[in-house]
Structure formats: structure tokens, C-alpha cells
């Protein structure tokens, strides 16, 4: 299963990543910085993992993200940026360590639920949207925590909170397609496409449009 931190989250947090103190190579000293800087560091590690082909380097980046998440939670346990960042770090670990993926994804879902309780609107309803994607994409019991029905419900929560954010409709459409609700999925993909078209040009907008078109093309 391929897990990615949402592009909108990464784009927002990457703006802060430039101010994160660099991690000394080969050292495991706890990361330092504000909660925003530590959360940005997690997002930066997630970006690097997406672009990295070396499995050893990816594992190091996932470990660095976990250290940043632990430091963030220790400094500000009720900061939604830290809680959400911790969930992202768990997702990165699950991707790089398949034998531990089921336990990590279950913990990730619980952490995302905490983030949603703290601020359901954070990162355009990111906590609900990412829960949705994990439930929809993960294998079900006994291999994983997958639950497409719960995933669709979470995606619908995200879309209700932030209907102007295309990824929320993409998540709804994915959940509907998984459930076999083709007509509804087609409408949601179209809603994501039209919502994205209203936004200024950006790499994220282009990616959302591409995902909507691909989703529509894969429907029967």
C-alpha cells in the first residue's frame, strides 16, 4: 500500500521547512525547533521519501520524521500540527516497514482521530480526509485496519467541512468507487474537477485535475 501525505499539507508546511534547523548527518540528537518547524520537518521528510528510490535513505527519512514527531508531541502534545504530523510520520513508517504496517496504521488512525477532535478544519479537514484514505486503501482484517464504509463516512465529513477543497471530493469519489456506487463516484470526481478549475494555477491544482480525470476514466 502506498501512503502519501496530502500534497496540500506538504505544500503548506514546506513553507516553514526552510526555517527548520538542519539535521546533522549521522547524529540522532532530538530535533529542535518550534512545533510549526518540527511539523514542517516531517512534511519535508515526506516529500523527500516520495522522490527517493534508495530504500535505506527512505528508512532514515522515516526515522527522522518519527523523531521530529516525538519531539513535537513532547513540546506541545495538544497542538494539532504536532498530532497531525505524528500521524503522517506513522504513515511513513508503515510504508517503509511493511511487517509493522498494520499496527502502525491502526495507531495512525487513532492519532488522526485525536487531531480531528482538536481541530477538524486543520489543513482543509485533513484529519478526516487522511483517515478516509487509510480506511479506504488499507487491507481489511486480519491484514490491516481497512474499512471502506468508515472511510467513505470520513471523506464525506471532510467534504462537508471544506467543500471548496478538491482532495476532499477526490476522497469521497474514491470511497464511492470502492463501494461500487459508480454514479455517485462519477459525480464526486466531477465535483473535484470543477472545484479545482476554480483555483489559481499551481502544481497542486494540476495534480488534482489529473486525479479527477484519471478517476473518471477508470470508472466503468
RAURDA-V495133 format. One record per residue. RES is the residue in one small letter. PSI is psi as a letter, one per 30 degrees, with the letter a starting at -180 (* if undefined). Layout:
res: (RES & RES)
psi: (PSI & PSI)
This chain:
res: (x & x & x & x & x & x & x & x & x & x & x & x & x & x & x & x & x & x & x & x & x & x & x & x & x & x & x & x & x & x & x & x & x & x & x & x & x & x & x & x & x & x & x & x & x & x & x & x & x & x & x & x & x & x & x & x & x & x & x & x & x & x & x & x & x & x & x & x & x & x & x & x & x & x & x & x & x & x & x & x & x & x & x & x & x & x & x & x & x & x & x & x & x & x & x & x & x & x & x & x & x & x & x & x & x & x & x & x & x & x & x & x & x & x & x & x & x & x & x & x & x & x & x & x & x & x & x & x & x & x & x & x & x & x & x & x & x & x & x & x & x & x & x & x & x & x & x & x & x & x & x & x & x & x & x & x & x & x & x & x & x & x & x & x & x & x & x & x & x & x & x & x & x & x & x & x & x & x & x & x & x & x & x & x & x & x & x & x & x & x & x & x & x & x & x & x & x & x & x & x & x & x & x & x & x & x & x & x & x & x & x & x & x & x & x & x & x & x & x & x)
psi: (k & j & k & k & k & k & e & e & e & e & e & e & f & f & f & f & f & f & g & k & k & k & k & k & k & g & k & g & k & k & l & l & l & l & e & e & e & e & e & e & e & e & e & e & e & e & e & e & e & f & f & k & f & k & e & e & e & e & e & e & e & e & e & e & e & e & e & e & e & e & e & e & e & e & e & i & f & g & k & e & e & e & e & e & e & e & e & e & e & e & e & e & e & e & e & f & i & e & f & g & e & e & e & e & e & e & e & e & e & e & e & e & e & e & e & e & e & e & j & f & f & k & h & h & h & e & e & e & e & e & e & e & e & e & e & e & f & k & l & l & k & g & f & a & g & k & i & e & e & e & e & e & e & e & e & e & e & e & e & e & e & i & f & f & j & e & f & e & e & e & e & e & e & e & e & e & e & e & f & g & i & e & e & e & e & e & e & e & e & e & e & e & e & e & e & e & f & f & l & l & k & l & e & e & e & e & e & e & e & e & e & e & e & e & e & e & f & f & k & *)
